[in-house]
Amino acid sequence: MRSFIVAGVLALSFLLPTCAALAFQPPQHPHPSQAVTPQPDESTLREHGHYQNVDGKLVHSPAHTVRNFIPDGASAKCEDGSYSFSLHRPGTCSHHGGVAQWL
């Protein structure tokens, strides 16, 4: 009986690392250049500029809305009333009086 238990424990000890490796799959994230950034509906904005951020992504520049509402993809409202679509907090609304509210 004892040898049966030892054999079972040994068999499990060989299987556990394999099972653990199969069970754990790290999340797959796209390369930054492949990630899609949300784009606002241009017809709802007054300004239509874009810039390339530090990750190389094309991001809409801060813009005012035609009818004072929060546009899709906005991350912050700037002190001058424009909406920022920044993907990183540092520098957000820096030329628009700073951040009035994070969204």
MOHUGI-V85777 format. One record per residue. N is the residue number from 1. RES is the residue in three letters. SS is DSSP state (@ for helix, = for strand, . for the rest). PHI is phi in whole degrees, -180 to 180 (* if undefined). NEAR is the number of other ideal C-beta (glycine too) atoms within 8 Angstrom. Layout:
n->[N	N]
res->[RES	RES]
ss->[SS	SS]
phi->[PHI	PHI]
near->[NEAR	NEAR]
This chain:
n->[1	2	3	4	5	6	7	8	9	10	11	12	13	14	15	16	17	18	19	20	21	22	23	24	25	26	27	28	29	30	31	32	33	34	35	36	37	38	39	40	41	42	43	44	45	46	47	48	49	50	51	52	53	54	55	56	57	58	59	60	61	62	63	64	65	66	67	68	69	70	71	72	73	74	75	76	77	78	79	80	81	82	83	84	85	86	87	88	89	90	91	92	93	94	95	96	97	98	99	100	101	102	103]
res->[MET	ARG	SER	PHE	ILE	VAL	ALA	GLY	VAL	LEU	ALA	LEU	SER	PHE	LEU	LEU	PRO	THR	CYS	ALA	ALA	LEU	ALA	PHE	GLN	PRO	PRO	GLN	HIS	PRO	HIS	PRO	SER	GLN	ALA	VAL	THR	PRO	GLN	PRO	ASP	GLU	SER	THR	LEU	ARG	GLU	HIS	GLY	HIS	TYR	GLN	ASN	VAL	ASP	GLY	LYS	LEU	VAL	HIS	SER	PRO	ALA	HIS	THR	VAL	ARG	ASN	PHE	ILE	PRO	ASP	GLY	ALA	SER	ALA	LYS	CYS	GLU	ASP	GLY	SER	TYR	SER	PHE	SER	LEU	HIS	ARG	PRO	GLY	THR	CYS	SER	HIS	HIS	GLY	GLY	VAL	ALA	GLN	TRP	LEU]
ss->[.	@	@	@	@	@	@	@	@	@	@	@	@	@	@	@	@	@	@	@	@	@	@	.	.	.	.	.	.	.	.	.	.	.	.	.	.	.	.	.	.	@	@	@	=	.	.	.	.	=	=	=	.	.	.	.	.	=	=	=	.	.	=	.	=	.	.	.	.	.	.	.	.	.	.	=	=	=	.	.	.	.	=	=	.	.	.	.	.	.	.	.	.	.	.	.	.	.	=	=	=	=	.]
phi->[*	-63	-65	-66	-66	-62	-63	-65	-64	-62	-63	-65	-64	-79	-82	-57	-60	-66	-64	-64	-66	-73	-74	-92	-120	-62	-62	-96	-113	-68	-59	-50	-73	-97	-69	-99	-96	-64	-111	-72	-74	-58	-69	-95	-114	-89	-108	-131	-82	-140	-144	-98	-84	-63	-88	85	-89	-84	-125	-68	-71	-54	-147	-87	-94	-67	-123	-33	-143	-82	-76	-57	87	-69	-109	-159	-104	-85	-60	-84	93	-82	-111	-99	-115	-58	-98	-133	-69	-60	88	-62	63	-63	-104	-131	87	91	-84	-89	-157	-82	-109]
near->[4	5	6	7	8	8	8	8	8	8	8	8	7	8	8	8	7	8	8	8	7	6	6	6	4	4	4	4	4	6	6	8	7	6	9	4	10	7	6	13	7	6	5	10	14	6	9	6	7	8	7	7	10	4	8	7	11	6	12	10	9	11	14	8	12	6	5	4	6	7	12	7	10	12	10	14	12	16	9	7	7	12	14	14	14	12	9	8	6	4	6	12	16	6	4	11	7	8	11	9	6	6	8]
